[in-house]
């Protein structure tokens, strides 16, 4: 089965990006023990002060979907929701490259 990737852009209320980054880094630490998660990287763009990008690679789409039902993920999503004004996702099929 093919790998599954996501680029997710979160837009926050003005001045709340750093709080969301902290939460997403907390999520990243939790991904160390989540089966099927190969990559979870939190990124901030220089030219968008209220945006955060998350880059993910999963063993398959079902592993990603299952991660959203973990209790820790549910709690984090509830904590983060008030900070977020928008979410855009790009679904990908990673095929190779350095670090893959």
N, C-alpha and C positions, 0 to 999 in steps of 0.2 A: 504494500500500500504506500502511496505517496505521502511525503511529509506535508504538513499544513502550516502556513505562516500567516501572520497578521501584522499590519501596521495600524495602530490605533492612535488617532489624534484626539486628545481631550482638550477642550477649551474651558478655562475656569473663569469664575467671576474675577474681576480686576483685583490683583493683589493676593490671590489665593493659590497661585501656582506652586509656591514652595511647600505649602501644606499638602497639596496633592502629591507632589514629588516624594515627600516623606512617606506618605501612605503607600505609594506604588513601590518604593524601595523596600518597605516592609513586606509587601506582597512578593517582591522579587526574592527576598530571603526565604520566604515560605515555599517558593517554587523549587528550592533545592531538594525537597523530599517528595515532590509531586511527580508520580510516574507519568512519563510521556512528554514532559516539558524539557525540551532541549536548550531553549534560549528564552530569556525574559530580560530585556534591557530597557531601562528608562532613559529617555533622551529629552533635552530641552533645546529648542531652537534659539539662536541668537537674536532673530528679528521678530519674534512673537512672544512678548513677555507674559502672556496669559495662556500659553499652550504647552502641552507635554505630549510627547510621542512615546509609545511603547512598541517595541519590536519583539515579536514572539515567533518561535518555531516549536511545533509540536509533532509528535510521532504520527498523529492523524487527527482529523477533526473531532472524533469522538473523545479523545483524551482532553482536548481543549474544553469541549462541552461539559465533560464530567468535572473538570476543575471548578467550574462555576457553581457547582452544587456542594462544594466543600464548605463546612461551617465557617472556616476562617475567611473564605472568599465572600460569603454572604455578609458577614459582619463588616468587612472592609468596604464592600460596595455600598452598604447603608451609610457608613461613615463618610464616604467620598461623595455621594450623590449631591449633598447641598453645596459643594464647591464647584460643581461642573455645570456649564451652560450648554455644552454640545459635545457630541462624540461622532467621529467619522472613522470608518474602518475600510481598509483595503485588504481583501483576502488574497493570499498568494499560494503558489505551489513551489517551495524552494527546490532547486535542482542541483546546487553545488556551489563551491567556492571556498575560499580560505575560512577556516573556523567552522565549517559545516560538516 
